[in-house]
């Protein structure tokens, strides 16, 4: 747990930046949905930006798990996955 906590502190700024980017992208997506004349391309672009940022966050989480010492067992990884 200590190792995980220290790793989370190490990556906190990156998570905060990604959270801010994701919030901005979601805001743009919502705004593009509720315009007078909906632009499908704009909605799809904003939606894909949200998905990209969420994928970046997931990969950052995995990077943290890979750096844990001792490494997580297969059962621990399965428990986290659920």
Secondary structure as UniProt FT lines:
FT   HELIX           2..10
FT   HELIX           12..33
FT   HELIX           40..67
FT   HELIX           74..81
//
